[in-house]
Amino acid sequence: MSTDIQPSPDTNPAGKRSDGELIRLEQVTKRFGDNTVLDHLDFSVQAGKHVTLIGPSGSGKTTILRLLMTLTKPDEGTITVDGQRLFPAPEKQVREVRKKIGMVFQQFNLFPNMTVLRNITEAPVTVLGMSKDAAEERARDLLELVGLTEHLDKRPGQLSGGQQQRVAIARALAMRPQVLLLDEVTSALDPELVAGVLDVLRDIARSTDITMLCVTHEMNFARDISDQVLMFDSGRIIESGAPEKMFSDPEHDRTREFLGAVL
C-alpha cells in the first residue's frame, strides 16, 4: 500500500522544503463589531513544522485558521502562504493559494448524501482535476491509513463520530495540502472516541513533512506533536516556545494560569 500523504511535487513545488517560511501574518487585525479578535498580529510558521495555538476561548486562535481558509477576511494586514499573497490578492490568486491548505473542522462537515469514498474523491476530481481512478486509489490508501477501509461504501450517518472525523482527516489529506489546519478536531467527540483520532494525527505528524497548525485543548497531544506552542490572549501572542518549556516552565503569569486550569 502507498501511504504517501505528503504534498505532491508537481502541484506543490515547495512541499518538500525542510526550512524556510511557509506562512506569514503581518499586522493582521480582525474585528467583529466592537470586538477586536486579532490585534495587529505578527507571526510565521516554518515549512514542515507543527505549531499549536493554545489559550482561552475567544482569544483569536480559530479566527487565524478561518483567515487562512479564506472563510473570513482580515480588516487590516497581509497574509502570505508559500511566498504568495493570500490577502489582499486577486480572487484567482486566492483560489490557487487556497489549494495549498487543508482543514479539519470541529464538526465533520461531510456530505451526508455521499459515500465515504465519494466524500474523499469529490474535491480532488473537481478542484485538482485528478482522474476518478487516481482519486479513488489515493482515497483507498488514505482510508487504510485512518483505519476505515471497510467503510468506504457507507454514508456518514452510518459511522460513529470518531469514524466521521477520521474520514474528514482523509478528505483533507486527499488534496495533498502543504498546510493542514486542525480546529479542535476532538471537541465534538465522545471521550472514548478521542484517543483514536489523536493517534491518527500523531501518525501523520510523525510520518510526513506536512506543516500543521493546530488549535486544541488536548495538552498532552500538543506536547507530543508540536515543534512550537503559541499562547494567545486577547488577540495577541503573549508567549511562545518549545512544548517542553511552555508546559513545564512558562514565563508569563497568564500562561501559567491557563495551563493550571487545563492540565
C-alpha positions as CSV (number, residue, x, y, z in Angstrom):
1,M,0.0,0.0,0.0
2,S,1.2,3.5,-0.7
3,T,0.6,5.9,2.2
4,D,2.3,8.9,0.5
5,I,0.3,11.7,2.0
6,Q,2.9,14.4,1.5
7,P,2.4,17.2,-0.9
8,S,2.8,16.2,-4.5
9,P,5.9,17.8,-6.0
10,D,4.1,18.8,-9.2
11,T,1.2,20.7,-7.6
12,N,3.1,21.9,-4.5
13,P,6.7,22.5,-5.5
14,A,7.7,23.8,-2.0
15,G,6.1,20.9,-0.2
16,K,9.4,19.0,0.4
17,R,11.2,22.1,1.7
18,S,12.8,21.4,5.1
19,D,13.3,25.0,6.0
20,G,12.1,28.4,5.1
21,E,8.9,30.3,5.9
22,L,5.6,28.9,4.7
23,I,3.0,31.1,6.4
24,R,3.3,34.7,7.4
25,L,0.8,37.0,9.0
26,E,1.8,40.7,9.3
27,Q,-0.1,43.2,11.3
28,V,-3.3,41.2,10.9
29,T,-6.3,42.7,12.7
30,K,-9.8,41.2,12.7
31,R,-12.8,42.8,14.3
32,F,-16.3,41.6,14.8
33,G,-18.3,44.7,15.6
34,D,-16.6,46.4,18.6
35,N,-14.7,43.3,19.5
36,T,-11.1,43.1,18.3
37,V,-10.4,39.4,17.9
38,L,-6.9,39.7,16.5
39,D,-4.9,42.8,17.3
40,H,-2.1,43.7,14.8
41,L,-0.9,40.1,14.9
42,D,2.5,39.1,13.5
43,F,3.6,35.5,13.3
44,S,5.1,33.0,10.9
45,V,5.3,29.2,10.5
46,Q,8.3,27.4,9.0
47,A,7.7,24.7,6.4
48,G,7.3,21.3,7.9
49,K,6.8,22.5,11.4
50,H,3.9,21.6,13.8
51,V,2.7,24.7,15.6
52,T,-0.1,24.5,18.3
53,L,-2.1,27.5,19.3
54,I,-3.4,27.5,22.9
55,G,-5.3,29.9,25.1
56,P,-8.8,30.7,26.4
57,S,-11.9,30.6,24.2
58,G,-12.3,33.9,22.3
59,S,-8.5,34.6,22.2
60,G,-8.4,34.5,18.4
61,K,-7.0,31.1,17.7
62,T,-9.7,29.7,15.5
63,T,-10.0,33.0,13.7
64,I,-6.5,32.6,12.4
65,L,-7.4,29.2,10.8
66,R,-10.6,30.7,9.3
67,L,-8.5,33.5,7.8
68,L,-6.1,31.0,6.2
69,M,-9.1,29.1,4.8
70,T,-10.5,32.4,3.4
71,L,-13.7,31.8,5.4
72,T,-13.3,35.3,6.7
73,K,-11.1,38.3,5.7
74,P,-8.9,40.4,7.9
75,D,-9.7,44.1,8.4
76,E,-6.0,45.0,8.2
77,G,-2.7,43.4,7.4
78,T,-1.4,40.8,5.0
79,I,-1.3,37.0,4.8
80,T,1.2,35.1,2.7
81,V,1.4,31.4,2.1
82,D,4.4,29.8,0.3
83,G,5.6,33.2,-0.9
84,Q,2.2,34.1,-2.5
85,R,-0.2,36.7,-1.1
86,L,-3.4,35.2,0.2
87,F,-4.7,38.6,1.4
88,P,-5.1,41.1,-0.1
89,A,-4.9,39.4,-3.5
90,P,-7.0,38.9,-6.7
91,E,-9.6,36.2,-6.4
92,K,-7.9,33.9,-8.9
93,Q,-4.7,34.0,-6.9
94,V,-6.6,33.4,-3.7
95,R,-8.1,30.2,-5.2
96,E,-4.7,29.0,-6.2
97,V,-3.1,29.6,-2.8
98,R,-6.1,28.2,-1.1
99,K,-5.4,24.8,-2.8
100,K,-2.3,24.5,-0.6
101,I,-4.3,24.4,2.6
102,G,-6.5,21.7,4.1
103,M,-8.6,22.0,7.2
104,V,-10.2,19.6,9.6
105,F,-13.1,21.2,11.5
106,Q,-14.7,20.7,14.9
107,Q,-17.8,19.5,13.1
108,F,-17.0,16.9,10.5
109,N,-18.8,18.8,7.6
110,L,-19.1,15.6,5.4
111,F,-21.6,15.4,2.6
112,P,-24.3,13.3,4.1
113,N,-25.7,12.1,0.7
114,M,-22.3,10.8,-0.5
115,T,-20.4,7.6,0.4
116,V,-17.2,7.8,2.4
117,L,-15.2,7.2,-0.8
118,R,-17.1,9.9,-2.7
119,N,-16.6,12.4,0.2
120,I,-12.8,11.9,-0.2
121,T,-12.6,11.9,-4.0
122,E,-15.0,14.8,-4.8
123,A,-12.6,17.7,-4.3
124,P,-9.5,16.1,-5.9
125,V,-11.6,15.4,-9.0
126,T,-13.5,18.7,-9.2
127,V,-10.8,21.1,-7.9
128,L,-7.5,19.5,-8.8
129,G,-8.7,17.8,-12.0
130,M,-7.5,14.4,-10.8
131,S,-8.9,11.4,-12.7
132,K,-11.6,9.4,-10.9
133,D,-9.4,6.3,-10.9
134,A,-6.4,8.1,-9.4
135,A,-8.6,9.9,-6.8
136,E,-10.1,6.6,-5.7
137,E,-6.8,4.9,-5.5
138,R,-5.5,7.7,-3.2
139,A,-8.7,7.6,-1.2
140,R,-8.4,3.9,-0.5
141,D,-4.8,4.4,0.6
142,L,-5.9,7.2,3.0
143,L,-8.8,5.1,4.3
144,E,-6.3,2.4,5.1
145,L,-4.1,5.0,6.9
146,V,-7.0,6.1,9.1
147,G,-8.3,2.5,9.6
148,L,-11.6,2.8,7.7
149,T,-11.1,0.7,4.6
150,E,-14.1,-1.5,5.3
151,H,-16.4,1.6,5.5
152,L,-15.8,3.2,2.1
153,D,-19.3,2.4,0.7
154,K,-21.1,3.7,3.8
155,R,-22.6,7.2,4.3
156,P,-21.5,9.4,7.1
157,G,-24.7,8.8,9.1
158,Q,-23.8,5.1,9.4
159,L,-20.5,6.0,11.1
160,S,-19.6,7.0,14.7
161,G,-18.4,10.5,15.4
162,G,-14.8,9.3,15.6
163,Q,-15.0,7.5,12.3
164,Q,-16.5,10.6,10.7
165,Q,-13.7,12.7,11.9
166,R,-11.2,10.2,10.5
167,V,-12.9,10.4,7.2
168,A,-12.6,14.2,7.4
169,I,-8.9,13.9,8.0
170,A,-8.5,11.6,5.0
171,R,-10.6,14.1,2.9
172,A,-8.3,17.0,3.9
173,L,-5.2,14.9,3.0
174,A,-6.6,13.8,-0.3
175,M,-5.9,17.4,-1.6
176,R,-2.2,16.9,-0.9
177,P,-2.0,20.2,1.1
178,Q,1.2,21.8,2.1
179,V,-0.6,23.0,5.3
180,L,-3.0,21.1,7.4
181,L,-5.2,23.2,9.8
182,L,-6.8,21.4,12.8
183,D,-9.5,23.2,14.7
184,E,-10.4,21.5,18.0
185,V,-10.9,18.3,16.0
186,T,-11.9,16.2,19.0
187,S,-14.2,18.7,20.7
188,A,-17.4,17.2,19.2
189,L,-16.4,13.6,20.1
190,D,-17.4,11.4,23.0
191,P,-14.4,10.9,25.3
192,E,-13.9,7.3,24.3
193,L,-13.5,8.3,20.7
194,V,-10.9,11.0,21.2
195,A,-7.8,8.7,21.5
196,G,-8.3,7.0,18.1
197,V,-8.5,10.4,16.3
198,L,-5.5,11.8,18.1
199,D,-3.5,8.6,17.3
200,V,-4.2,9.1,13.6
201,L,-3.0,12.7,13.8
202,R,0.1,11.7,15.7
203,D,1.0,9.2,12.9
204,I,0.6,11.9,10.3
205,A,2.7,14.4,12.3
206,R,5.5,11.8,12.7
207,S,5.5,10.3,9.3
208,T,5.1,13.3,6.9
209,D,6.5,16.7,6.4
210,I,3.1,18.4,6.2
211,T,3.1,21.7,8.0
212,M,0.5,21.6,10.8
213,L,-1.3,24.5,12.6
214,C,-3.4,23.1,15.4
215,V,-5.9,24.7,17.8
216,T,-6.6,22.3,20.7
217,H,-7.3,21.9,24.4
218,E,-5.7,18.5,24.3
219,M,-2.5,19.5,26.0
220,N,-0.8,16.1,26.0
221,F,-1.4,15.9,22.3
222,A,0.0,19.4,21.8
223,R,3.1,18.3,23.8
224,D,3.5,15.2,21.7
225,I,3.3,16.7,18.2
226,S,4.4,20.3,18.5
227,D,7.6,21.9,17.5
228,Q,6.3,25.2,18.8
229,V,3.5,26.3,21.1
230,L,1.9,29.8,21.0
231,M,-0.1,31.1,23.9
232,F,-2.8,33.5,22.9
233,D,-4.7,36.0,25.0
234,S,-7.0,38.8,23.8
235,G,-5.9,38.5,20.2
236,R,-2.2,38.6,20.8
237,I,0.6,36.1,21.3
238,I,1.8,36.6,24.8
239,E,4.3,33.7,24.9
240,S,5.8,31.1,22.6
241,G,8.3,28.3,22.9
242,A,9.1,24.7,22.6
243,P,6.5,22.4,24.2
244,E,8.8,21.2,27.0
245,K,9.4,24.8,28.0
246,M,5.8,26.0,27.6
247,F,4.3,23.2,29.6
248,S,6.9,22.8,32.2
249,D,8.2,26.3,32.9
250,P,6.1,29.0,31.2
251,E,7.3,32.6,31.8
252,H,4.1,34.5,31.6
253,D,1.6,34.6,34.5
254,R,-1.3,34.3,32.1
255,T,0.2,31.2,30.6
256,R,0.7,29.6,34.0
257,E,-2.8,30.5,35.0
258,F,-4.3,29.0,31.8
259,L,-2.2,25.8,31.9
260,G,-3.0,25.4,35.6
261,A,-6.7,25.3,34.7
262,V,-6.5,22.8,31.8
263,L,-3.7,20.4,32.7
